Amino acid sequence: MVNKPKGLTSHDVVDKVRRIFGLKKVGHTGTLDPLATGVLVLCLGRATRLSRFLLVDPKEYIAEMVLGVRTDTLDATGKVISSSPCHASEKTVKEVISTFKGPLIQIPPMTSAIKVGGKPLYRLARKGIEIERKPRQVLIYESELLDFENGDYPKVKFRIITSKGTYIRVFCSDIGEKLGCGAHLSELKRMRAGKFSLDEAFTLEDLKELKAKGQLGEAIISINSGLDNYPFIMLQEGAEARVRNGSPIFPKMIKNSEPLQEGGIVRVIDASGNFIAMACCSKRLTFERRKPLANLLCVLS
């Protein structure tokens, strides 16, 4: 887990971590724009196959927006396309922010990394090409005003907890439009991604120092620990080989488990507690001997 510095892309950080650890495979679990800082959870080696199970977790941010100024990228890295003093009061801004909760529809910005026809939108944007983007539904769990700096172009600091795929710069732009003055994202820090918080993250400099001391292992979180928000199924002795060979999980193969939900995703561990796979419980849970209790999604062979 890295505390991403400002100015680097998520891919830049992945490349640097790859070199530090001497690994070919390193992947992240949720892009941060160059403007942003904060928690970037990385998967190393074989664990890259499990990144999709970490992408679903809510994310918490502390952000700042400037009211009255619109940019072509919706953030501070873009070109100003309009500006006019905004005289909205702190009370009004607080009330508007509080209305942006629950399911919302966002249109991904052209400067995003979403691929259309195999090409990231930001590459098309660099060529001055704009195409239609499909709206997507996101979920805002919490949003609150933290600080309001008055002036012709007020600076608004806020906290927000969102689902995956939420664009904070679109959130800022939408707030500005509702206020009638426009806005752009000026600062963004990811404080938490699922169970991973900023106070536990390592800077790139920290990782380099640990490597020099031969202590890089201190920065690594086990797969079981990283995915312990998923309930587990523990296999009987001898059942591990069958699962590694692709067998569904039948009731007789289970030694122990946490409460399971129909269609829920679970960790599969061996009798010693070692991680083996991720699986999906049957949509109609049954403990009949001949019916699978869960089917495999990913085996860490």
N, C-alpha and C positions, 0 to 999 in steps of 0.2 A: 504494500500500500504506500503510494507516493504522495507527498504534498507537492502538487504540480506548480511550478513557478510561472509567473506571467511572461508571455511572449513566446512560449513554446507550444506547438501543437501536441495533441495527445500522441500522435505518431512519433514526434520527436522524442518524447519521454520514453516511449516503448523502445526506440532504437538505442537510447542511452542506457536503459536498464538491461537490454539484451547484451550490450557490450560489457557492462559491469559484472553481470552474472555469467558471461560466457555461454549464453544459450542461443539457439536458433529460434526457438518458439517462445514468444512473449506476446500477450494480448491484453487489451484493456476491456473494462466492463461498462463503458459509458463515456462517450467523447466529451471533452472540455475544450472550448474554443481557446485560441491563443490569449485572448483577453483575460480569461478566467484563471483562478488559482484554486488550490485545495485538493480534496480527496480524489485520487485516481487509483482505483483498485485494479491491480494487474494479476494476471494468471501466468504462471511460469511452466514451461515444458509441457508435459502431458495435461496439466490442469487447464490449458487453453481450451480444451474440449468442453470444459464445464462453465465457461464464461456466461453462456446464455442463462444459466440458472441464477446468476448474480445480477443480471440486467433488470430483473423484475422488481427489485427492491425500491422503496421510496427514497428520495434524495432531498436533503435539506440544504438550503443556500442562504447566505447573507448577501444582499445585492444593493446597488445604488443606481438610481436613475435620475436623469436630468430632465425636468419638465420644460416645455417650450421649444425644444430643439429636436428636429427629425433628421435622421441620417439614412443613407441608402442601404446600410447593413443592419440598421436598427440598434447598433451599438457604437461605442466611442471610436472604433477603428475605421468607421465609414466616413463618407463625404457628407457634409451638412447640406441638406436639400431644402430646408426651410427653418426659420427661427422667428419667434415672436414672444415677447414677455408673457409669462404665465402668472396670473394673480390668484390662483386657487389657494384657498386657506388650508392650513394643516388639518382642520376638522373635515373639510370636504375630501381631501386626498385620503385620509384615514377611512372615511366612509366608502369611497370608491374601491379602495384596495380590499376592504372587507367583503365586498360583493363578488369578488372574483374567487369563488370557492366552489368545490364540487366538480362535476363533469363540465369541461369547456371544450370548445372547438377552436383549434389553431390551424393556420395555414403555414407550413414550413417556409422559412425565408429562402430566397434564392442563394444565399451565402452558406447554406447548411451542407452537411456531408451526405445527405440522402441521395441515393443513386436513382437516376431515371435513364432507362436504356443503357445501363451499365456505366454511366458517367455521373460523378458527383455534381450536384447542382452548383457548387461554388466554382467549378471549372467553367461552366456555361456562363455564370455571372461575370467572370473575369473577361469573357469575350463580349460582354454587353448583351448577352442573350437571356431573355426571360421567358419561361414557359409556365403553363398552368400546373399548379400543384394540387394534389388531393388534400382536402381538409382532413385533419385527424382529431380524434377525441383524446383528451388528456384529463388528468384528475388532479385538482389542487386540494390537498388535505388541509393545509393551514396557510394563511397569509396575514401578516400583521405589520403595521408601521412601527419602525424603531426610532427614527429620527427625521426631523424636517428642518432643513436649512433654508430660511426664507430669502427672497431676492427676486430679481426679474426672471431668473431661471433657477427655480428652487431645486435643491438636491434632496432626494428622498431615499432614505435607507430603510430597507424592509427585510423581513425574514419570510421564507416560503418553503413549504414542504410539498413536493410534487411526485407524480408518477413518472415512470420512464418516458422518454420521448418529449418531455415538456421543454419548450424554448422560453427561457426567461426573458430574452430580448423581445420576443413576441408579446409576452405578458406585459412588459413595460410599454411597448408601443400601443397595445390595446388600452392600457390605463390612460395613456396620454390622449388617445382618441376620445375616450369617454369623457375626459376632462375638457376636451375641445381645444387643446393646446399642443398636442403631440408630445413625444418623449422618446428617449433612447437609454439603453443600458450603458452605464459608465464604469461600473465595477461589479465583479461577481466572484464569490468565494464559495466553493462547495464544502460545507461543514460536515456532512455525513452522507454516506451511501449505504443504505441498509444498516447493518450492524457496525460498519466501519466509520470511525470518527476521526476528525482532523488531528486531535491531540495524540493519536496513535500512529500517525503517518510519518514516514521518513522523507527527508529532502534528498535530492540527488547527491548533495555533498555528504549527507549522513551515510548513504550507501557506499560511497567511495571510501570513506573513513573506515567503515566496517570491513570492507574488502581488504584494505591495507593491513588490518589487524587480524584477518582470517576469521572474522566473526559475522559473515553475511547471513548465516543461519538465523541470527537474532531478528532479522527483518522478514522472515518467512513465516506465514501462518499455515498450519496444516489444512488439508482439504476438508477434513471432518469438522474442524473448528470454523472454517470459512462458510460452511454450508449447514451449520447446526441449527439454523432457523427452520430447516426441513425436518419432519419427523423421520425416525429411522426404522428400518427392518433389520434385525440381526439374524443371520443365517445359522442353521445347525452346522456342526462340524461335518466337513465333507461336501457341503452343498456349494461351496465357493467355486469349485472347478466347473460345475454345471452352469452357474451364472456367467462365469467368464467366457464360456463357450456359447452364450447366447440364449440359454434356457429361460423361459418365463419363471416367475417365482410362484410356487404352489404352497399351500398351507403347511404341508408336511416338511417343507424346507426351512420353516421359520422357528427359531429358538425363542425370540422375544421381539417385541415391537412397541412403539409408542402408539397412541390412538390414531387410527387411519381414517381418511375421508374418501368417499367415492370420487374417483377421478383425480385425487390429490397426488402431488409429486413427493417422493420419499427418497431418502438416502438408503443405500443398501450396504451394510457392513458385515464383516465376517465375525466369527465367534470371539475373536480377540479385540474387536472394535475397530479394525482397519477398514478404511473406505474401499469399496469395490465398484459401485455403480449408482446411477440415478434411475429411478423407475417411476412408472405411473400406475396408481392403483386402478383396478377395474371400475368401470362406471357403476356397476352393481356389485358391491362387495359381497362375497360369499366365501365361506370357509369349506366348501365342498372339496373333497380331495382331488377330484379330476379337473377342477376349474382353476385357472391361474388367478392368483390374488393380485399380481402386479406384472406389468410388462416392461422390459428394459428400454430406457431412452438413451443411455450412454454408459458404456463399460470402460473403466480405466484399466486397461490391460497392461 
